[in-house]
C-alpha cells in the first residue's frame, strides 16, 4: 500500500512538472473527475496563469453545466462559458461514427483561437490513459490540433486520478463517468434538440429516485433503453417505482421503456475495436 501511495505521489509530481513547463494554459473544463484534478493541479502549480473554459451546447446535460460552474468557483479559478452550437454542424447532426471527431475539432478549434488571442501557451484537456482503451475518435482531433493531455502524459489511469482526487479532498473523486448527451443516440440516427432534451430529462428523473448516478438513457426511437448500475436494477423493477418510471418516460414522448438487464456499460453503442496499450499522448522513445 505504501509503495502504491509513493507511486501516486511520484505521478502527481510529474503531472505538476509537466504543467509547470507549459506556462499559461486554458483547461477544457467539464467539471468531471479528470478535468477537476487537472484544474486543481494547474491552479496550484501555475497560480493565476490558468483559465477554465467550459464548452456548452444542446449536448450538455443541465446537471453537468451546474457542476462545472460550482466546481470552478470552489477552486477559485477564472471560468468562462462558451457556446459551441454543435447542432449547427450538419455532419455532426447526421451522427456518423466519427461525430466526436467533428465535435472536438470544432470545440478545441474555438479554444485554440481564444488561447492565441489571450496569450495562453496551450490548451489542455482531461484525457487519461484509460481513454485509449475505448473508441474515442475525438482524441485524433485533439492530436491534430496540438491540444495537450497532461494527465495522459503523466501516465495516470482513471483509478489513480480518483485516488489522488480523494487524497486532495476533491468532491469529484467518486463522481460517475459522464459523456455528452449525443452519445445516448445510436450512430446514424439524427441528433435533434428534442431527443437530447428527452435524454437529459429522463436521466435527471432517474437520479432523483435515489439510484446510482451511473445512468444512461439510450434513445432508440420510440424506445428508451435504461442502463443502470446492476445493483439498481432490482430497485427500479419494483412495482411502485416501475410505474413511476414508465409514466414519466411516456410523458416525455417515448412509447416503450426497456430496462437493460446487462446494466450500464461505458460506450455500449460504440463499435468494437482492438485494444491498444500505446499512449498517443506520450512521445515514442
BAFI-3210 file (N, C-alpha, C; in Angstrom, 3 decimals, decimal comma, padded with zeros to 6 digits):
// residues 285
n [1|2|3|4|5|6|7|8|9|10|11|12|13|14|15|16|17|18|19|20|21|22|23|24|25|26|27|28|29|30|31|32|33|34|35|36|37|38|39|40|41|42|43|44|45|46|47|48|49|50|51|52|53|54|55|56|57|58|59|60|61|62|63|64|65|66|67|68|69|70|71|72|73|74|75|76|77|78|79|80|81|82|83|84|85|86|87|88|89|90|91|92|93|94|95|96|97|98|99|100|101|102|103|104|105|106|107|108|109|110|111|112|113|114|115|116|117|118|119|120|121|122|123|124|125|126|127|128|129|130|131|132|133|134|135|136|137|138|139|140|141|142|143|144|145|146|147|148|149|150|151|152|153|154|155|156|157|158|159|160|161|162|163|164|165|166|167|168|169|170|171|172|173|174|175|176|177|178|179|180|181|182|183|184|185|186|187|188|189|190|191|192|193|194|195|196|197|198|199|200|201|202|203|204|205|206|207|208|209|210|211|212|213|214|215|216|217|218|219|220|221|222|223|224|225|226|227|228|229|230|231|232|233|234|235|236|237|238|239|240|241|242|243|244|245|246|247|248|249|250|251|252|253|254|255|256|257|258|259|260|261|262|263|264|265|266|267|268|269|270|271|272|273|274|275|276|277|278|279|280|281|282|283|284|285]
n.u [000,831|001,936|003,880|002,279|001,085|003,340|003,976|001,799|002,185|004,544|003,698|001,881|003,529|004,991|003,006|002,537|005,008|004,976|002,886|004,007|006,000|004,508|003,499|001,303|-001,998|-005,048|-007,644|-009,717|-012,704|-014,912|-016,011|-015,940|-014,407|-011,736|-010,993|-011,301|-009,328|-007,120|-007,467|-007,237|-004,554|-003,274|-004,024|-002,732|-000,099|000,458|-000,542|-002,063|-002,118|-003,934|-006,870|-010,141|-012,265|-015,479|-017,208|-020,346|-023,447|-026,434|-025,953|-024,985|-025,568|-027,869|-027,249|-024,490|-023,554|-024,195|-022,558|-019,962|-019,759|-020,043|-017,854|-015,610|-015,861|-015,510|-012,820|-011,706|-010,933|-010,566|-013,288|-014,789|-017,647|-018,525|-020,457|-020,983|-022,600|-023,182|-025,199|-025,508|-023,847|-023,989|-022,860|-022,257|-024,793|-025,836|-024,853|-022,530|-020,042|-017,716|-018,491|-017,613|-015,097|-015,667|-017,010|-015,029|-013,071|-014,254|-014,868|-012,367|-010,938|-012,077|-011,250|-008,499|-008,214|-009,074|-007,068|-004,824|-005,551|-005,695|-003,199|-002,342|-000,346|-000,933|-003,673|-005,323|-006,614|-008,707|-008,055|-007,226|-005,077|-006,658|-008,584|-007,741|-008,454|-010,964|-013,380|-012,525|-012,716|-012,434|-010,005|-008,183|-008,700|-007,890|-005,180|-004,367|-004,779|-003,001|-003,539|-002,867|-002,561|-002,167|-002,686|-002,713|-000,164|001,287|000,877|-001,390|-004,037|-007,638|-008,466|-006,307|-006,447|-008,821|-008,074|-006,017|-007,492|-009,264|-007,499|-006,681|-008,946|-010,975|-014,312|-015,173|-014,081|-015,331|-017,218|-019,467|-018,572|-018,962|-020,612|-021,273|-024,657|-025,333|-024,132|-025,915|-027,547|-028,046|-025,596|-025,784|-028,393|-030,343|-029,353|-031,214|-032,620|-034,899|-034,588|-032,265|-033,131|-035,077|-033,511|-031,872|-033,785|-034,891|-032,721|-032,179|-034,514|-034,335|-032,085|-033,100|-034,509|-032,986|-031,211|-028,075|-025,724|-024,683|-025,955|-027,612|-029,660|-030,592|-031,463|-033,605|-035,289|-038,691|-038,356|-037,047|-034,127|-032,971|-029,974|-028,535|-026,663|-025,881|-026,692|-028,882|-030,932|-032,878|-034,173|-035,499|-037,180|-039,220|-042,736|-043,949|-041,998|-041,399|-043,778|-043,872|-041,612|-042,211|-044,520|-043,445|-041,503|-043,109|-044,500|-042,591|-042,605|-041,861|-042,770|-042,236|-040,576|-037,603|-035,724|-032,412|-030,998|-028,365|-027,115|-025,327|-022,891|-019,889|-019,749|-021,521|-022,787|-020,793|-018,662|-016,813|-013,303|-009,848|-007,990|-005,456|-002,303|-000,750|000,102|-000,894|-000,441|002,024|005,357|007,089|009,699]
n.v [-001,199|001,249|001,500|001,813|004,298|005,907|005,718|007,002|009,582|010,205|010,218|012,322|014,465|014,462|015,186|017,825|018,915|018,739|020,525|022,869|023,328|024,069|026,630|029,445|028,330|027,102|025,276|022,805|022,481|020,309|019,781|017,282|014,234|013,921|016,409|018,121|017,391|017,994|020,769|021,616|020,890|022,493|025,025|025,154|024,842|026,702|029,002|032,021|031,681|030,268|029,387|028,276|026,782|026,096|024,296|024,653|023,313|022,112|019,471|019,222|018,143|019,491|019,241|018,804|021,236|022,889|021,663|022,123|024,916|025,279|023,773|025,066|027,523|026,778|026,043|028,448|029,498|031,394|031,360|030,530|030,388|028,930|028,976|026,465|025,568|022,998|021,670|023,107|022,162|020,369|017,817|016,710|016,473|014,422|012,244|010,452|007,755|009,027|011,297|012,448|013,281|015,355|017,109|017,649|018,801|021,185|022,377|022,478|023,869|026,377|026,965|027,065|029,301|031,222|030,949|031,825|034,477|035,515|035,110|032,630|029,693|026,982|024,692|022,496|019,212|016,799|014,156|010,758|007,870|005,523|006,205|005,518|002,958|002,703|003,439|006,348|008,738|011,445|011,949|011,859|014,253|016,158|015,611|016,280|019,011|019,861|019,932|019,559|016,797|016,525|014,716|012,218|012,277|012,117|009,539|008,681|006,720|006,208|005,183|005,887|008,656|009,091|008,229|010,052|012,400|011,983|011,973|014,619|015,860|016,476|016,852|015,518|013,023|010,502|010,688|009,561|008,415|010,575|011,603|013,262|014,173|013,390|010,970|009,100|008,435|006,146|005,496|007,075|007,814|010,632|013,482|015,428|018,418|017,751|014,990|015,069|016,613|014,905|012,762|014,069|015,000|012,537|011,181|012,912|012,612|009,894|010,041|011,415|009,509|008,252|006,443|004,989|007,298|006,449|006,269|005,705|006,822|005,385|006,487|005,121|005,569|005,164|003,952|004,006|002,944|001,814|001,975|000,941|000,995|-002,289|-003,018|-001,464|-002,378|-004,141|-002,394|-000,533|-002,196|-002,836|-002,727|-000,151|001,923|001,241|001,797|004,581|005,325|004,384|005,913|008,515|008,511|008,010|010,354|011,992|011,403|008,917|005,660|003,096|001,608|000,280|-001,912|-002,499|-005,475|-006,143|-004,021|-000,884|-000,053|001,325|003,215|001,570|001,756|002,083|001,163|-001,900|-002,248|-003,177|-003,405|-001,210|-000,726|001,382|004,729|007,550|010,111|010,288|010,731|008,661|006,481]
n.w [000,000|000,834|-001,091|-003,354|-002,796|-002,828|-005,521|-006,653|-005,633|-006,926|-009,610|-009,520|-008,893|-011,212|-013,025|-012,179|-012,785|-015,570|-016,123|-015,115|-016,985|-019,145|-018,846|-019,215|-019,418|-020,950|-019,594|-020,735|-019,428|-017,847|-015,410|-014,411|-013,050|-014,094|-015,407|-013,277|-011,421|-013,016|-013,302|-010,654|-010,102|-011,996|-011,133|-008,608|-009,379|-011,418|-010,421|-010,990|-013,693|-015,292|-017,069|-016,887|-019,194|-020,217|-022,567|-023,992|-025,153|-026,818|-026,308|-023,793|-020,550|-018,184|-015,490|-015,560|-016,462|-014,259|-012,330|-013,337|-013,170|-010,398|-009,344|-010,461|-009,254|-006,589|-006,654|-007,099|-009,551|-012,545|-014,760|-017,788|-019,861|-022,906|-025,791|-028,142|-030,223|-031,452|-032,894|-035,161|-037,002|-039,813|-040,474|-037,999|-036,872|-038,403|-037,135|-037,483|-037,316|-036,561|-035,117|-032,749|-033,399|-035,178|-033,457|-031,448|-033,021|-033,752|-031,214|-029,815|-031,656|-031,387|-028,778|-029,090|-030,712|-028,920|-026,995|-028,403|-028,889|-026,278|-025,252|-024,159|-023,701|-024,206|-024,836|-022,745|-022,102|-020,265|-020,790|-020,042|-019,453|-019,665|-021,496|-023,990|-024,396|-025,334|-027,939|-029,245|-031,235|-030,985|-029,812|-031,866|-033,157|-031,218|-031,125|-033,702|-033,613|-031,733|-029,029|-025,586|-023,283|-020,219|-018,025|-019,218|-020,319|-018,004|-017,433|-016,013|-014,763|-014,735|-012,261|-010,641|-010,803|-009,440|-006,851|-006,175|-006,302|-004,191|-002,041|-002,142|-001,370|-003,165|-004,183|-006,395|-006,621|-006,531|-008,474|-010,995|-014,321|-017,120|-020,166|-023,303|-024,161|-026,732|-027,096|-026,327|-028,378|-030,947|-033,493|-036,722|-036,541|-036,609|-034,733|-032,605|-031,066|-029,542|-028,937|-027,381|-025,234|-024,194|-023,295|-021,394|-019,514|-018,758|-017,550|-015,441|-013,965|-013,167|-011,557|-009,371|-008,077|-006,278|-007,211|-008,303|-009,679|-012,010|-014,788|-017,876|-020,462|-023,229|-026,341|-028,433|-030,808|-030,558|-028,211|-024,922|-023,646|-020,675|-018,973|-016,070|-012,961|-012,071|-009,439|-009,014|-010,529|-009,448|-007,744|-009,384|-010,690|-009,029|-008,319|-007,587|-008,104|-010,721|-012,108|-011,823|-013,286|-015,885|-016,450|-016,383|-018,439|-020,639|-020,637|-021,621|-024,233|-025,172|-026,333|-025,508|-022,675|-021,782|-019,719|-019,445|-018,821|-018,626|-017,582|-016,920|-019,351|-020,299|-023,227|-024,725|-027,145|-028,919|-031,722|-031,839|-031,201|-031,605|-028,603|-027,451|-025,930|-026,276|-025,603|-027,005|-026,152|-025,148|-026,162|-028,559|-027,575]
ca.u [000,000|002,839|004,515|001,287|000,953|004,565|003,878|000,831|002,861|005,514|002,970|001,288|004,629|005,326|001,941|002,792|006,206|004,524|002,114|004,943|006,722|003,574|003,247|-000,099|-002,806|-006,502|-008,089|-011,064|-013,230|-016,266|-016,491|-015,858|-013,290|-010,434|-010,684|-011,223|-007,974|-006,209|-007,617|-006,674|-003,095|-002,851|-004,186|-001,695|001,232|000,615|-001,149|-003,114|-001,882|-004,804|-008,266|-011,027|-013,287|-016,460|-017,951|-021,746|-024,355|-027,605|-025,497|-024,514|-026,617|-028,041|-026,531|-023,054|-023,310|-024,194|-021,386|-018,764|-019,752|-019,821|-016,511|-014,643|-015,991|-014,900|-011,371|-011,268|-010,275|-011,339|-014,060|-015,505|-018,584|-018,518|-021,469|-020,341|-023,617|-022,882|-026,272|-025,448|-022,921|-024,775|-022,234|-022,408|-026,208|-026,070|-024,449|-021,660|-019,167|-016,687|-019,096|-016,796|-014,000|-016,241|-017,295|-013,771|-012,376|-014,914|-014,738|-010,984|-010,534|-012,501|-010,407|-007,160|-008,312|-009,145|-005,737|-003,940|-005,992|-005,462|-001,811|-002,087|000,594|-001,517|-004,997|-005,161|-007,863|-008,630|-007,859|-006,332|-004,554|-007,720|-009,401|-007,248|-008,959|-012,315|-013,454|-012,516|-012,218|-012,140|-008,580|-007,473|-008,866|-007,049|-003,779|-004,147|-004,796|-001,914|-004,032|-002,091|-003,298|-001,188|-002,953|-002,261|001,291|001,819|000,553|-002,380|-005,252|-008,837|-008,454|-005,292|-006,980|-009,794|-007,358|-005,342|-008,550|-009,761|-006,453|-006,652|-010,216|-011,852|-015,601|-015,432|-013,261|-016,155|-018,294|-019,546|-018,108|-020,010|-020,389|-022,265|-025,972|-025,408|-023,629|-027,051|-028,308|-027,300|-024,973|-026,513|-029,735|-030,197|-029,338|-032,135|-032,815|-035,921|-034,004|-031,315|-033,922|-035,708|-032,468|-031,463|-034,876|-035,032|-031,630|-032,372|-035,606|-033,822|-031,174|-033,893|-035,114|-032,045|-030,412|-026,702|-025,654|-024,184|-027,205|-027,686|-030,926|-030,275|-032,627|-033,716|-036,567|-039,825|-037,988|-035,984|-033,478|-032,315|-028,805|-028,298|-025,737|-026,589|-027,317|-030,118|-031,950|-033,979|-034,895|-036,378|-038,128|-040,337|-043,983|-044,226|-041,056|-041,519|-044,925|-043,474|-040,652|-042,928|-045,395|-042,657|-040,880|-044,160|-044,830|-041,538|-042,854|-041,494|-043,880|-041,790|-039,485|-036,936|-034,660|-031,328|-030,607|-026,910|-026,665|-024,527|-021,567|-019,332|-019,641|-022,220|-023,194|-019,606|-018,180|-015,695|-012,006|-008,796|-007,411|-004,036|-001,682|000,047|-000,423|-000,520|-000,095|003,421|006,213|007,786|011,092]
ca.v [000,000|002,391|001,576|002,359|005,717|006,547|005,778|008,058|010,856|010,403|010,584|013,649|015,424|014,507|015,988|019,238|019,306|018,941|021,768|023,971|023,565|024,570|028,058|029,847|027,361|027,001|023,913|022,480|022,036|019,761|019,636|015,871|013,735|014,152|017,821|018,813|017,163|018,760|022,185|021,793|020,834|023,666|026,192|025,145|024,913|027,895|030,138|032,707|031,566|029,228|029,758|027,137|027,100|025,027|024,379|024,299|023,239|021,280|018,133|019,286|017,936|020,640|018,953|018,960|022,680|023,377|021,124|022,804|026,265|025,156|023,289|026,112|028,536|026,207|026,061|029,828|029,689|032,151|030,371|031,091|029,501|029,209|028,239|025,893|025,372|021,746|021,249|023,895|021,459|019,328|016,497|016,226|016,125|013,127|011,229|009,420|007,094|009,952|012,568|013,037|013,969|016,599|017,962|018,090|019,675|022,483|022,937|022,815|024,918|027,619|027,214|027,444|030,699|032,008|030,904|032,689|035,859|035,961|034,896|031,377|028,856|025,702|024,246|021,154|018,511|015,846|012,775|009,925|006,683|004,558|006,648|004,908|001,597|002,761|004,091|007,785|009,478|012,810|012,049|012,157|015,689|016,927|015,421|017,072|020,427|020,178|020,041|018,725|015,972|016,314|013,522|011,085|012,399|011,677|008,109|008,478|005,988|006,728|004,783|006,697|010,019|009,086|008,123|011,325|013,379|011,724|012,416|016,077|016,355|016,944|016,157|014,787|011,806|009,313|011,035|008,618|008,900|011,274|011,764|014,191|013,564|012,807|009,591|008,208|008,188|005,216|006,073|007,234|008,323|012,087|014,113|016,568|019,017|017,023|013,750|015,425|017,058|013,722|012,028|014,858|014,971|011,173|010,855|013,733|011,978|008,672|010,437|011,859|008,340|007,690|005,407|005,381|008,300|005,820|006,035|006,128|006,620|005,224|006,902|004,231|005,843|005,237|003,212|004,467|001,775|002,308|001,260|001,352|000,171|-003,554|-003,111|-000,680|-002,992|-004,666|-001,254|000,086|-003,196|-002,934|-002,222|001,271|002,763|000,916|002,539|005,991|005,467|004,213|007,075|009,711|008,419|008,168|011,777|012,622|011,097|007,542|004,699|001,919|001,819|-001,016|-001,973|-003,345|-006,350|-006,232|-002,875|000,154|-000,361|002,509|003,117|000,378|001,976|002,260|-000,003|-002,541|-002,033|-003,831|-002,589|-000,911|-000,211|002,544|006,007|008,527|011,395|010,251|010,554|007,386|006,516]
ca.w [000,000|000,892|-002,406|-004,278|-002,498|-003,312|-006,977|-006,937|-005,342|-007,997|-010,826|-009,345|-009,020|-012,637|-013,633|-011,857|-013,536|-016,953|-016,139|-014,906|-018,237|-020,151|-018,672|-019,172|-020,158|-020,861|-019,312|-021,206|-018,132|-017,841|-014,044|-014,059|-012,243|-014,709|-015,630|-011,993|-010,897|-013,861|-012,979|-009,315|-010,227|-012,759|-010,260|-007,580|-009,995|-012,256|-009,728|-011,743|-015,134|-015,844|-017,324|-017,145|-020,199|-020,385|-023,823|-023,771|-026,297|-026,501|-025,925|-022,406|-019,549|-017,290|-014,243|-015,788|-016,523|-012,879|-011,636|-013,828|-012,601|-008,960|-009,056|-010,803|-008,204|-005,393|-006,825|-007,196|-010,847|-013,523|-015,517|-018,933|-020,552|-024,346|-026,560|-029,335|-031,268|-032,149|-033,799|-036,394|-037,889|-040,486|-040,414|-036,622|-036,682|-039,057|-036,162|-038,047|-036,354|-036,083|-034,697|-031,690|-034,085|-035,702|-032,307|-030,828|-033,962|-033,639|-029,867|-029,473|-032,582|-030,747|-027,606|-029,558|-031,160|-027,694|-026,380|-029,186|-028,687|-024,901|-024,870|-023,456|-024,451|-024,592|-024,395|-022,174|-021,792|-019,167|-021,265|-019,244|-020,136|-019,947|-022,633|-025,226|-024,473|-025,883|-029,248|-028,984|-032,402|-030,596|-029,477|-033,118|-033,402|-030,300|-031,518|-034,922|-033,271|-030,814|-027,661|-024,665|-022,323|-019,137|-017,221|-020,017|-020,415|-016,716|-017,360|-014,962|-015,095|-014,083|-010,850|-009,962|-010,730|-008,348|-005,577|-005,921|-006,046|-002,832|-001,115|-002,172|-000,854|-004,235|-004,093|-007,643|-006,683|-006,789|-009,414|-012,122|-015,621|-017,869|-021,612|-023,834|-024,385|-028,076|-027,045|-025,999|-029,601|-031,805|-034,678|-037,981|-036,290|-036,498|-033,415|-032,599|-029,737|-028,795|-028,412|-026,325|-024,085|-023,616|-022,571|-020,224|-018,544|-018,270|-016,631|-014,246|-013,214|-012,551|-010,479|-008,221|-007,437|-005,323|-007,840|-008,579|-010,755|-013,232|-015,518|-019,269|-021,175|-024,646|-027,124|-029,588|-031,466|-029,641|-027,000|-024,031|-023,031|-019,469|-018,464|-014,696|-012,195|-011,825|-008,111|-009,010|-011,389|-008,636|-007,169|-010,372|-011,182|-008,087|-008,907|-007,370|-008,847|-012,144|-012,653|-011,891|-014,387|-017,152|-016,644|-016,676|-019,764|-021,643|-020,683|-022,419|-025,633|-025,515|-026,324|-024,756|-021,722|-021,616|-018,724|-019,941|-017,719|-018,546|-016,806|-017,578|-019,937|-020,942|-024,678|-025,220|-028,535|-029,748|-032,462|-031,152|-031,822|-030,852|-027,554|-027,607|-024,722|-026,654|-025,147|-028,023|-025,568|-024,768|-027,333|-028,689|-027,114]
c.u [000,874|003,504|003,563|001,112|002,159|004,515|002,895|001,448|003,820|004,816|002,370|002,359|005,032|004,292|002,202|004,014|005,845|003,789|003,025|005,650|005,834|003,314|001,759|-000,944|-004,302|-006,831|-009,520|-011,760|-014,686|-016,864|-016,448|-014,602|-011,942|-010,096|-010,612|-009,857|-006,963|-006,267|-007,029|-005,145|-002,561|-002,957|-003,044|-000,302|001,477|000,041|-002,232|-003,006|-002,715|-006,229|-009,052|-012,091|-014,194|-017,254|-019,367|-022,514|-025,565|-027,200|-024,987|-025,679|-026,670|-027,259|-025,036|-022,678|-023,226|-022,945|-020,116|-018,648|-019,416|-018,403|-015,459|-014,661|-015,312|-013,375|-010,827|-010,517|-011,166|-011,996|-014,882|-016,401|-018,655|-019,565|-020,855|-021,306|-023,336|-023,933|-026,377|-024,455|-023,656|-024,169|-022,346|-023,825|-026,536|-025,647|-023,602|-020,772|-018,118|-017,258|-018,282|-015,596|-014,482|-016,457|-016,004|-013,007|-012,943|-014,639|-013,298|-010,402|-010,883|-011,597|-008,996|-007,142|-008,342|-007,771|-004,778|-004,265|-005,595|-004,049|-001,535|-001,214|-000,035|-002,977|-004,804|-006,517|-007,623|-008,498|-006,898|-005,956|-005,659|-008,581|-008,965|-007,723|-010,370|-012,256|-013,586|-011,941|-011,886|-010,672|-007,776|-007,546|-007,954|-005,577|-003,460|-004,032|-003,659|-002,360|-003,228|-003,010|-002,371|-001,422|-002,460|-000,739|001,968|001,496|-000,443|-003,624|-006,439|-008,827|-007,455|-005,759|-008,000|-009,091|-006,670|-006,374|-009,098|-008,768|-006,404|-007,959|-011,152|-013,169|-015,940|-014,806|-014,074|-017,319|-018,306|-019,030|-019,273|-019,632|-021,493|-023,569|-026,090|-024,935|-024,738|-027,854|-027,503|-026,771|-025,908|-027,985|-029,595|-030,270|-030,221|-032,237|-033,817|-035,353|-033,071|-032,054|-034,602|-034,700|-032,088|-032,526|-035,034|-033,956|-031,738|-033,454|-035,095|-032,869|-031,934|-034,542|-034,180|-031,227|-028,974|-026,693|-025,125|-025,373|-027,051|-029,086|-030,566|-031,548|-032,688|-035,090|-037,691|-039,533|-036,871|-035,402|-032,625|-031,164|-028,503|-027,165|-026,488|-027,281|-028,630|-031,245|-033,144|-034,813|-035,917|-037,435|-039,317|-041,564|-044,160|-043,317|-041,176|-042,654|-044,595|-042,571|-041,355|-043,783|-044,582|-042,064|-041,920|-044,581|-043,792|-041,720|-042,426|-042,731|-043,535|-040,637|-038,873|-035,823|-033,615|-030,783|-029,096|-026,325|-025,812|-023,215|-021,086|-019,216|-020,365|-022,694|-022,003|-019,265|-017,005|-014,413|-010,955|-008,238|-005,920|-003,505|-000,872|-000,647|-000,003|-000,152|001,369|004,285|006,876|009,222|011,999]
c.v [001,261|002,609|002,195|003,864|006,501|006,732|006,882|009,439|011,204|010,861|011,981|014,732|015,586|015,345|017,474|019,760|019,585|020,274|022,988|024,341|024,182|026,069|028,370|028,880|027,596|025,538|023,752|021,788|021,589|019,698|018,192|015,519|014,172|015,635|018,603|018,609|017,975|020,247|022,502|021,838|022,060|024,928|026,281|025,353|026,240|029,161|030,779|032,559|030,463|029,760|028,483|027,569|025,888|025,268|023,867|024,245|022,422|019,881|018,085|019,107|019,127|020,451|019,184|020,432|023,260|022,928|021,863|024,195|026,216|024,742|024,352|027,207|028,052|026,282|027,482|030,140|030,502|031,169|031,064|030,029|029,911|028,355|027,754|025,603|024,126|021,370|022,118|023,283|020,279|017,928|015,890|015,722|014,775|011,961|010,098|008,796|008,039|011,297|013,243|013,775|015,333|017,592|018,524|019,055|021,095|023,130|023,362|023,836|026,283|027,967|027,642|028,891|031,636|032,084|031,845|034,158|036,388|035,667|033,675|030,479|027,580|025,610|022,807|020,523|017,463|014,399|012,016|008,664|005,705|004,935|006,006|003,462|001,544|003,437|005,589|008,555|010,931|013,014|012,394|013,650|016,510|016,795|016,272|018,564|020,839|020,428|019,092|017,972|015,612|015,066|012,269|011,092|011,931|010,215|007,776|007,758|006,616|006,411|005,619|008,140|010,118|009,050|009,428|012,393|013,221|012,240|013,935|016,706|016,903|016,161|015,337|013,400|010,548|009,592|010,040|009,252|009,532|011,341|012,666|013,442|012,909|011,355|008,596|007,832|007,276|005,904|006,040|007,586|009,810|012,574|015,356|017,145|018,236|015,747|014,039|015,861|015,875|012,930|012,756|014,796|013,586|010,806|011,660|013,119|010,737|008,991|010,819|010,689|007,689|006,552|005,893|006,381|007,713|005,337|006,485|005,835|006,572|005,497|006,077|004,388|005,998|004,561|003,904|003,225|002,273|001,393|001,811|000,528|-001,120|-003,651|-002,345|-001,320|-003,501|-003,534|-000,706|-000,889|-003,390|-002,212|-000,715|002,168|002,512|001,697|004,026|006,241|005,387|005,438|008,307|009,651|008,500|009,630|012,554|012,359|009,715|006,651|003,479|002,298|000,458|-000,912|-002,974|-004,179|-006,535|-005,069|-001,908|-000,404|000,893|002,273|001,927|000,527|002,079|001,010|-000,599|-002,280|-002,753|-002,893|-002,400|-000,334|001,041|003,818|007,086|009,890|011,457|009,995|009,190|007,535|005,877]
c.w [000,000|-000,455|-003,422|-004,068|-002,987|-004,824|-007,394|-006,724|-006,472|-009,276|-010,709|-009,458|-010,482|-013,393|-013,403|-012,609|-014,997|-017,066|-015,988|-016,204|-019,312|-020,027|-018,602|-020,011|-019,979|-020,605|-019,821|-020,043|-018,189|-016,445|-013,568|-013,275|-012,817|-014,824|-014,325|-011,349|-011,697|-013,506|-011,608|-009,383|-010,949|-011,911|-009,250|-008,163|-010,702|-011,631|-010,605|-013,241|-015,778|-015,982|-017,609|-018,143|-020,381|-021,665|-023,588|-025,082|-025,870|-026,051|-024,485|-021,444|-018,599|-015,998|-014,408|-015,887|-015,116|-012,132|-012,043|-013,213|-011,108|-008,606|-009,353|-009,746|-006,919|-005,457|-006,948|-008,473|-011,774|-014,497|-016,597|-019,555|-022,014|-025,041|-027,871|-030,484|-032,120|-033,194|-035,047|-037,382|-038,532|-040,367|-039,026|-036,397|-037,322|-038,174|-036,765|-036,964|-035,779|-035,633|-033,599|-032,283|-034,577|-034,562|-031,710|-031,733|-033,849|-032,282|-029,554|-030,448|-032,006|-029,569|-028,009|-030,062|-029,950|-027,030|-027,093|-028,934|-027,313|-024,396|-024,016|-024,336|-025,002|-024,173|-023,923|-021,893|-020,711|-019,584|-020,349|-020,014|-020,536|-021,147|-023,942|-025,400|-025,055|-027,248|-029,027|-030,181|-032,080|-030,265|-030,721|-033,421|-032,500|-030,651|-032,750|-034,611|-032,333|-029,391|-026,775|-023,701|-021,168|-018,291|-017,937|-020,144|-019,138|-016,442|-016,248|-015,487|-014,373|-012,594|-010,064|-009,794|-009,597|-006,983|-005,208|-005,574|-004,627|-001,799|-001,024|-001,681|-001,911|-004,203|-005,340|-007,658|-007,004|-007,735|-010,579|-013,411|-016,373|-019,343|-022,146|-024,168|-025,750|-028,092|-026,710|-027,241|-030,518|-033,059|-035,886|-037,792|-035,948|-035,053|-033,474|-031,184|-028,899|-028,175|-027,234|-025,062|-023,403|-022,771|-021,288|-019,135|-017,931|-017,261|-015,338|-013,356|-012,481|-011,400|-009,216|-007,478|-006,419|-005,882|-007,968|-009,715|-012,059|-014,044|-016,962|-019,806|-022,650|-025,459|-028,410|-030,228|-030,462|-028,306|-026,227|-023,372|-021,869|-019,063|-017,078|-014,096|-011,859|-010,473|-008,032|-009,811|-010,584|-008,039|-008,150|-010,886|-010,240|-008,630|-008,779|-008,208|-010,343|-012,789|-012,793|-013,103|-015,734|-017,449|-017,036|-018,082|-020,877|-021,756|-021,485|-023,911|-026,078|-025,460|-025,483|-023,827|-021,415|-020,584|-019,202|-018,781|-017,602|-017,752|-017,606|-018,091|-020,630|-022,440|-025,274|-026,661|-029,480|-030,539|-031,711|-031,915|-030,998|-029,794|-027,781|-026,319|-025,023|-026,189|-026,118|-027,448|-025,175|-025,999|-027,350|-028,221|-028,150]
res [x|x|x|x|x|x|x|x|x|x|x|x|x|x|x|x|x|x|x|x|x|x|x|x|x|x|x|x|x|x|x|x|x|x|x|x|x|x|x|x|x|x|x|x|x|x|x|x|x|x|x|x|x|x|x|x|x|x|x|x|x|x|x|x|x|x|x|x|x|x|x|x|x|x|x|x|x|x|x|x|x|x|x|x|x|x|x|x|x|x|x|x|x|x|x|x|x|x|x|x|x|x|x|x|x|x|x|x|x|x|x|x|x|x|x|x|x|x|x|x|x|x|x|x|x|x|x|x|x|x|x|x|x|x|x|x|x|x|x|x|x|x|x|x|x|x|x|x|x|x|x|x|x|x|x|x|x|x|x|x|x|x|x|x|x|x|x|x|x|x|x|x|x|x|x|x|x|x|x|x|x|x|x|x|x|x|x|x|x|x|x|x|x|x|x|x|x|x|x|x|x|x|x|x|x|x|x|x|x|x|x|x|x|x|x|x|x|x|x|x|x|x|x|x|x|x|x|x|x|x|x|x|x|x|x|x|x|x|x|x|x|x|x|x|x|x|x|x|x|x|x|x|x|x|x|x|x|x|x|x|x|x|x|x|x|x|x|x|x|x|x|x|x|x|x|x|x|x|x|x|x|x|x|x|x]
***
